[in-house]
């Protein structure tokens, strides 16, 4: 990726704590302004989760059945097929399928950008979300077939066990404290992989992954916060 040193100096500074104001939209604007195909594609892929959350919230939670989301032209057609199947599936089935598809795209993107960090984060984050879902299903008394829950790309070569984090999550008495706990683990993991001042794809990706966590808290509406958080952590 060309000219990353210059780009990284232009991006908004990361805030000091969760809840401080920050603009992820400005970061995306700067990434796309570079007119670099790889950087633009990275921005498009990372912003997929925003489309997932928006659609999940509006179509399933708020019952706005006419709601439409348009994905970037660069997004693979295989992902778009899964994304636009929302009107054929229940919320749980669609969330499970769409997040599996998104993490698959992230791992493919890691190869295109040469970012080992993105691949390791995707595997860790997906492990965390799978463990959260399994725990919720157990608490609800549902039968679990993990061979159906875990997609092929996650069944081999994943060295991350996030079950202990999920156990700590369920010791929290308040939902927001529980989410902050998860996000602190997320930040710590990203920082454990990132190398500062490397001016590499990994440094840019680590910055964007952190920024997205901060931005989510900065834009939470107190009345809709719990619903949004449920959409973010659902699979």
HELIX and SHEET records of a PDB file:
HELIX    1   1 UNK A    4  UNK A   10  1                                   7    
HELIX    2   2 UNK A   24  UNK A   33  1                                  10    
HELIX    3   3 UNK A   37  UNK A   46  1                                  10    
HELIX    4   4 UNK A   48  UNK A   55  1                                   8    
HELIX    5   5 UNK A   56  UNK A   61  3                                   6    
HELIX    6   6 UNK A   77  UNK A   83  1                                   7    
HELIX    7   7 UNK A   86  UNK A   88  5                                   3    
HELIX    8   8 UNK A   91  UNK A  113  1                                  23    
HELIX    9   9 UNK A  116  UNK A  139  1                                  24    
HELIX   10  10 UNK A  146  UNK A  149  1                                   4    
HELIX   11  11 UNK A  152  UNK A  154  5                                   3    
HELIX   12  12 UNK A  163  UNK A  169  1                                   7    
HELIX   13  13 UNK A  175  UNK A  193  1                                  19    
HELIX   14  14 UNK A  201  UNK A  218  1                                  18    
HELIX   15  15 UNK A  225  UNK A  233  1                                   9    
END                                                                             
